[in-house]
Amino acid sequence: MSEKLSERQVVPLTSEELEELREAAKVAEITPGLYSRVLVTYALGHREDPHLRLLVLGEQLAAADRTAAGARKAAEARWGTQG
Protein backbone atom coordinates (compact mmCIF):
# COMPACT_ATOMS: atom_id res chain seq x y z
CA MET A 1 0.00 0.00 0.00
CA SER A 2 1.36 3.43 -0.88
CA GLU A 3 1.72 6.28 1.58
CA LYS A 4 -1.35 8.48 2.05
CA LEU A 5 -0.93 11.92 0.48
CA SER A 6 -2.28 14.05 3.31
CA GLU A 7 -0.17 17.20 2.97
CA ARG A 8 -1.12 20.11 0.70
CA GLN A 9 0.82 22.96 -0.89
CA VAL A 10 -0.85 25.81 -2.77
CA VAL A 11 1.16 27.13 -5.72
CA PRO A 12 0.16 30.44 -7.32
CA LEU A 13 0.12 30.38 -11.12
CA THR A 14 -0.77 32.82 -13.85
CA SER A 15 -3.90 32.00 -15.83
CA GLU A 16 -1.65 31.05 -18.76
CA GLU A 17 0.44 28.71 -16.60
CA LEU A 18 -2.70 27.07 -15.21
CA GLU A 19 -4.07 26.53 -18.71
CA GLU A 20 -0.76 25.04 -19.84
CA LEU A 21 -0.74 22.74 -16.79
CA ARG A 22 -4.28 21.60 -17.51
CA GLU A 23 -3.46 20.92 -21.15
CA ALA A 24 -0.30 18.97 -20.29
CA ALA A 25 -2.26 16.90 -17.75
CA LYS A 26 -4.97 16.24 -20.30
CA VAL A 27 -2.40 14.98 -22.81
CA ALA A 28 -0.91 12.75 -20.09
CA GLU A 29 -4.43 11.57 -19.20
CA ILE A 30 -4.15 12.46 -15.50
CA THR A 31 -5.48 15.25 -13.33
CA PRO A 32 -3.64 18.58 -13.08
CA GLY A 33 -2.96 17.84 -9.41
CA LEU A 34 -1.28 14.53 -10.19
CA TYR A 35 0.64 16.10 -13.05
CA SER A 36 1.85 18.80 -10.65
CA ARG A 37 2.95 16.09 -8.23
CA VAL A 38 5.00 14.45 -10.99
CA LEU A 39 6.67 17.78 -11.78
CA VAL A 40 7.45 18.49 -8.14
CA THR A 41 8.86 15.04 -7.39
CA TYR A 42 10.94 15.15 -10.58
CA ALA A 43 12.35 18.58 -9.70
CA LEU A 44 13.13 17.46 -6.14
CA GLY A 45 15.09 14.55 -7.54
CA HIS A 46 17.06 16.89 -9.81
CA ARG A 47 17.61 19.89 -7.54
CA GLU A 48 21.36 19.92 -8.19
CA ASP A 49 20.82 20.32 -11.94
CA PRO A 50 22.34 23.65 -13.08
CA HIS A 51 19.39 24.44 -15.36
CA LEU A 52 16.93 23.95 -12.50
CA ARG A 53 19.07 26.17 -10.28
CA LEU A 54 18.85 28.93 -12.90
CA LEU A 55 15.07 28.53 -13.06
CA VAL A 56 14.88 28.83 -9.26
CA LEU A 57 17.05 31.96 -9.33
CA GLY A 58 14.82 33.47 -12.02
CA GLU A 59 11.74 32.81 -9.91
CA GLN A 60 13.41 34.36 -6.85
CA LEU A 61 14.14 37.52 -8.83
CA ALA A 62 10.61 37.64 -10.27
CA ALA A 63 9.12 37.24 -6.78
CA ALA A 64 11.27 40.09 -5.47
CA ASP A 65 10.07 42.29 -8.36
CA ARG A 66 6.42 41.43 -7.61
CA THR A 67 6.91 42.22 -3.92
CA ALA A 68 8.55 45.57 -4.68
CA ALA A 69 5.80 46.47 -7.15
CA GLY A 70 3.16 45.62 -4.54
CA ALA A 71 4.92 47.76 -1.93
CA ARG A 72 5.12 50.71 -4.35
CA LYS A 73 1.43 50.37 -5.16
CA ALA A 74 0.51 50.23 -1.46
CA ALA A 75 2.65 53.31 -0.71
CA GLU A 76 1.04 55.23 -3.58
CA ALA A 77 -2.43 54.27 -2.36
CA ARG A 78 -1.61 55.41 1.16
CA TRP A 79 0.43 58.55 0.49
CA GLY A 80 -0.23 59.35 -3.16
CA THR A 81 2.23 59.37 -6.01
CA GLN A 82 5.68 60.53 -5.00
CA GLY A 83 7.70 62.40 -7.45
N, C-alpha and C positions, 0 to 999 in steps of 0.2 A: 504494500500500500504506500502511495506517495504521501509526502508531507502536506498537511493542510496549508493552504495559502490564506492566512488570516490577516496579514499586514497589508496596509494600503499606502500608496504614495500618489498624491495629486501632482500632475505635471502640466503647467500652463503651456498652451500651444497657440499659435496664430490660427485663424480660420483656414488658411491655406495648408498649414502643417497638418491640421486635423483631417482635412479632406484627403491629403496625400496618405496619411496613416490609414484612413478607412479604405481607400482604394487598394493600397498594398495588402491590407488584411483580406480584402475581398478576393484579390488574385490568389492569395495563399489559402483561401477557403477556411479562415479562422476569424475569430472576433478581433476587433481592434485592441481590446485589452490583452488578449493572449499574444497578439503580434507585438505589442509594446513590451510584454514580458520577455519575449524572445530577444528583442533588441537590447533590453537592459542586461539580461544575463550574458549575451554575447559581448557587449561592451565591458562588462565587469571582468570577463575572462581575458580581455585584450587591453586592459588599462595601461599597460606599459608601451603600447604601440605609439610611435611618434605622431602618426596622423591623428589618432584619437586625442592625444595630448594637445595638438594644435586646435582641434575642434573645441576642446574644453576651454582652452585659453580664449578663443574667439567668443564663446558664450559668456565667459567671465567679463570680458570687455563690453559686450553688448548689454549685459545686466547692469554694469556700472553706468553706462550711458542712459539706460532707461531710468535708473534711480535718480541720476542727476537731473534728467528732464522733468521727472515728477516733482523733485524738490523745487526746481525753478518755477514750475507751474503753480505749486502751492504758495510759494513766496509772492508771486505776482497776484494771485487771488487774494492774499491777505493784505499786502502792502501796495499793490498796484505795480505797474511796469516801472522798473528802475532804468534810468538811462540818461 
